[in-house]
Structure formats: structure tokens, C-alpha cells
Amino acid sequence: MKKASFLSSLFVAATLTVSAQESATITLNTDKAEQIIPKEIYGQFAEHLGSCIYGGLWVGEDSSIPNINGYRTDVFNALKELKVPVLRWPGGCFADEYHWMDGIGPKENRPKMVNNNWGGTIEDNSFGTHEFLNLCEMLGCEPYISGNVGSGTVEELAKWVEYMTSDGDSPMARLRRQNGRDKAWKVKYLGVGNESWGCGGNMRAEYYSDLYRRYSTYCRDYDDNKLYKIASGATDYDWNWTKVLMENSKDLMQGISLHYYTVSGWVGSKGSATEFNHDDFYWTMGKCREIEDVIVKHCKIMDQYDPEKKVALLLDEWGTWWDVEPGTIPGHLYQQNTLRDAFVASLSLDIFHKYTDRLKMANIAQIVNVLQSMILTKEDKMLLTPTYHVFKMYGVHQEATYIPIELDCKIMNLEGERNQMREELIDYPVLRTLPMVSATASKNAEGKIHISLSNIDLENELEVTINLGDVKATKAVGEILTSAKIDDYNTFENPNLVKPAAFDEVKVKKGVLKVKLPAKSIVTLQLQ
Ligand code: AHR
């Protein structure tokens, strides 16, 4: 599914040099707080892939697993708690082979298909448009439909939009009513293709940008439904894709997507999700933080064509990508989730908050049982991953005003052949310095300030001094996510090994907060 490839098996350990400072200082710049963090930065992605839909979100009404109209009760309740703001579906690569009409009407009449992208699994189409849009309504989240451009027609996509959103006496609205849904759904986000440079049709940017113009023309706004149309954007370091799309089609789009995975390689092993050493950990943190550079560079290209920032950048796939869990089907991308994954989540979210003048959505891949998921299921059992806990702890930042910060902390130098090899293959200077602390802050509608801190140092506790400026606070309360080992994870036998706990290692005195941040910990505080 990816372009860049290199032999991760040839990696050698990086040399890690850490300077001696054991403290960090943060200053909140409340006077520069302007930008609202869109709730969509906390978006999710659900693809017909492995057991994300079937067995993860959906078991069907007749299942012995407790369900609400076919949706797993345990998973549904956990997602409701998470306040999922937007859910992207049905792919991913699957979207460009998905024919929506196969997924409507009586279930017994729905044709089966082969899921060619993901292990050749037979897809029975029992989870289709109604099942998805009803789930979004129940969760109270915005649906994000990813349309088929690779193997579908303009007519097919245009009719799908009409089926979902037209309330008039139109042919597709009548068909929807025959299938049991009277009122149109509200659908805001519409992706016009996915990874059109790869699994979505192997197109060149010039060709796709014309196709985008054609397909998007016929996706109409019915009644009071207003579509927010998203062009299939670049992956990682493909600056040219963004440039060509902006040049040719910016006037017809509200957003352009970007995909970036924290992955060590695309050929051979991507590395184990659970077995890694300290070098691997720090290297992963570096690769994760490189997303900042990638966002900045794509934004700069967009600025050239759209200085008024009318077109948004939507990071609609991101997260970790490891080797599949031993013993599982390779094409199903089922992976475990350790405290390391939790740091990829916290560091990434800290970065996303900084760029919300252009970055309006981010969808972690994927919601259940696939890649860096929130939830893992096995038959009737369910567990919450460390990544779920980060999303829950960070929920306080949704729709709050971002407070820019200054951060001074110790820096690790990342040296070694691993970076040199990557550099040669991607033809891009990779990040060689790694701050050991990451942080973000925001102020919500009630005026409450929340600060999130990550100490990625695997050995040392840090004393963090936070200068509050003109913010008045007498105490701070919060939660911490940590564990004895960085490779700890939750299992069905021990589902609560990694979970948040109350945190009170904080002192406030004369506008200064002192926080004792344990090694390998993530903390979110509320000032009071
Ligand atoms: O998230 C898994 C896959 O990664 C998606 O289907 C595709 O868009 C990307 O390559």
C-alpha cells in the first residue's frame, strides 16, 4: 500500500546520547491562545479489514455476543465514552472496490464479494450504508464516507450521495425509504477516492486531479445537507502530489488528505508490536515526531496556492504499523498495543494541536482490531488499549482553545545507520534530535485549563516547571498513564495492566507548577 520501502532487517542500533539536564521548563503563552482544536482531530477510521467491522463493531442481531441491534454492546459503550467525533468508512483500500448497492436491502439478498486487499476474506455485505450511518447517529459522530473512484463510476458515487442525503421525491431517496429509512441522514465528509496514487487506482497526480474535478462535480448538496469534499491526498514525503492537486483542483475541494504511519519499513519485517529494545523505542519516537515536519511541509505547499487557508489538510490515516500478532491472518493487520503505542498517540496529538489553522481532522488507523486500535476483541471478550486511554485522557482538549507553549527539555541525539538508510531511500533529511518531553495545553469553554505531558525518558523521572503566566491556579489534579515496562500491554487475561491512575505529584506556588513526571509516563492535568 506504500511507496517508500527499505530493509528494516539491516538496521543496526542507533547511538543514543543524552545531555545531563534532569528537568524541563514549560511556559504557557495564554496571550497567544486563539485557535480552537477541532474535535475532528480525535477522529477514527473503520475499514472492512480483518475483524474491525465483523466481530469488532458488528456481530449481527442474532449473535450470542450481547449487542444493540447488531452492534457489540461492550465496544459501543466504550466508544460512546470516548466521544468519537468523526468516523471514516468503508476504507482505506477497501473503499475503491466497494460497491455500495451491494450493502443495502434485505441481508439475504446482498451479494458476497472477495476482499482482495485484505486477505481474500469473503465479505457478505451485512454491514452496509444503513448499519454505518445508524451507528454514527447512535455514537453522535459525523460520518465520513470514503467514495469509490478507483473501480466505481461517477454515477455510482453520485447516487450514493443522493441515497444518503436526499429528502425529496428522488429515485434514490425512494429506494432508501423502501429499505426502511424515511429521513435522509446528515453526511458532511465525503472522500473522493483513497490513496489514488496506490491501491485506489495507481494514478498519477495530474490524472487524478482531473478525475477529482469530474467526480466531485456530481456529488450534490441535497436539501440542507452540505458536503465537505475531500481529495485523496499524498502519503508521507510525496510533496508533488499535494502541489499538483492544489494547482489543478483546489477550487472544488474543502480538504485534501494526508497519510502518515509510524512504521519502520515496508519490505520485510516492520518490527514486533511487543518485543523491542530501548533503541527501537527511541527510534520509533523519532519517526513519530517526524510527522511534524511532514505536516509543515505539506502546509507550506498549500500556503502557496491557498494563503487564506480555505482548503484544509486532513490526516485521515495515521498511527503505528507493526508486524501482525503471531498466529493471526497476515492480511488482517491485527496488532497488539503497548505503552510505546500510547506515546505515539500522545506525541502525535501534541503536534496536531499546533497546526489546526490548516489541519482540521486526523483519523487514527483503526478503531477496533486493526493497526493502532482503541479496542481489541476476541470472541465475547474486549479490552481497551493504552492508546484508548490516551484518547480518553486527551478528550478534554476537544474543541478547547489551544494554548501555545515554550518547552525547554533535554534532547537525545539519534545517530546510526538506521537513519542514514532511511535518508537514502526517502531522499529526505530525517529527524536526528529527540526532545524527551512533549506537551500541550488548552483552555475549554468553561475556562478550565488542561495540560498534557509526556516523559519519553525510559529511565529518569523529570521535574517539570510550568510557568503559568497570568493564569490563577491553586492546585492541579489529573491522571497518569504508565506501567512497569515500556512493552507492557493489556491482554484478555489481564486487561487492566496498563490503565490510567489518579495523579497528584503536583505543587502550585506563585504562578508556578512543579510536576514530578515519572519515567515513561503520560499525564493530563486540570488546573484549579
Ligand atoms: O489502514 C490500512 C491501509 O493503509 C488503508 O486501507 C490504506 O488506505 C493504507 O494504505
Residues whose N, C-alpha, C, O or C-beta is under 5 A from the ligand:
A	BS01	AHR	M1 G92 C93 F94 E195 A365
